[in-house]
């Protein structure tokens, strides 16, 4: 073969002199080195395999939990009302003949007709020192909103 047609040595083809010196100093043949490393490699691969199995088991449990959750949400027995469901209405209607309840209902009705927000109504009830129905706590927009939904005549 013509020497002029030989490919030049790439960096991968070149031998690192330091590495070659280390190999010469160990005096161990490659087969013996591999034999000594085999138990460590096997142990590493076993641990890797065990970890992969644990990940698969965890993923399987997550998938099963998601299926159970979906089945629960979509079952007829559930008490969860999803807000995006078109038939979401409150079924319990509170009716009270108590004068305090009637007064609060009138205030809410009057202010809603004036296009006041639930937050504004709650602030008004607080400012006027009108007690809540439990006589504890404070008026909040959420409470006013719930009352507005609970009473069909408001």
Buried (B, 14 or more C-beta within 10 A) or exposed (E): EEEEEEEEEEEEEEEEEEEEEEBEEEEEEEEEEEEEEEEEEEEEEEEEEEEEEEEEEEEEEEEEEEEEEEEEEEEEEEEEEEEEEEEEEEEEEEEEEEEEBEEBBEBBBEBBEEEBEBBBBBBBBEEEEEEBBEEEEEBBBEBBBBBBEBBEEE
